[in-house]
Amino acid sequence: MNYQQKLLEQAAKQAGSWYRLAKAINVATQNLSAVKNGRRDMPLTWVYDVAVIAGVEPGEALARVRTEQRLQKALTPPKARGVNLPLPLWRAGEAVVSI
């Protein structure tokens, strides 16, 4: 479980249910479910509201979520992101080019 999911779990616990959390941050329950289940990254516009509901420092939460998203993007092979790089630029799971 990553930080985004932990933050959502904590906020849902404070809100009382996933439905109430979705209503509190004014998002569709389907979108919240996609983030909760890891199919989507949490939009940065949600982080402040979710952090306040969860009782976490919003600035720290934003920094951790953004860092986590950037690391995940950097560690995902280019083909999985729909980018076709020449083979020498992607070896052994580590990017040779700086991101």
N, C-alpha and C positions, 0 to 999 in steps of 0.2 A: 504494500500500500504506500503510495507516495504522499507527499505533503498536501497536495491539493485535495486528495481524498480524505486525509485525516482532518483537514480544516473543515471540509463539508460535513463529515460525520459529527464533529464537535458542534458545529452550528445547528445541524438538524436536531441534535440532542437538546440544545438550548431552546430551539424554536418549538419543540414538541413533536414534530413530524416532518417528513420530507415535503409534504404538501404545504404546510405552513411556512417552511423555509422558502419554497418557491414563490409563494405569495409575498413574503416579506422582502425578497430581493427583486420582485417583479419580473420573473422569468417563467417560461413554460416548463411544466413538470417534465416534459420529454427532454428538453435541453439539460435540465438539472440531472436527470437520470443518465444521460450520455456522459456527462462529466464525472458523475459518481462512479460509473462502471468503467471509466478509463477509455471510452471510445472517442472522447474529445478533450482538449485542454480547456481549463477554466479560463474564460475570457477575463482579461485584466480588469475590465469594468465591474466585474462581480466581486473581486477580491476585497475591496474596502468594506462593502456591506456584509459579506460573509464573515470577515474578520471581526467586525464590530459585534455581530450576533454571537460569534463563538467566544468573544471575550479575549481576543488576541490583539496585540498591537498591529494596527493596519499597515504601517510602514514596513515592519518586519515581515509581515505576511506577504505583502506585495513583492518585496525583494526575494523572498524564498521561492514564491511561485514563479516569478520571472526567471530566476536562475535555474530552477528545475526544468522549465520549458525549454530554455536555451540549451541546457545540457542534453536533454532528450533529443532535441533536433540535431545537435552536433554528433550524437552517438548513433543516430539512425542512418543506415546506409543510404546513399543517394538514390539508388533504384527504388527503394521503398518510399521515397519522397517524390518520385516521378522525375528525377533528374538523371540524365545519362552522362556521367563523367567518364573520360577515358580511364581504363583500368589502372594505370600507374598513379593516378591521383587518389585512389582509394584502395589501400592494402591492409589486410589483417585487421579490419574493423576500425582503423584509426585514420582520421582525415590528415592528409599531408598538407592541404591548403588551410590557411587560418580562416576561421569563421567569425 
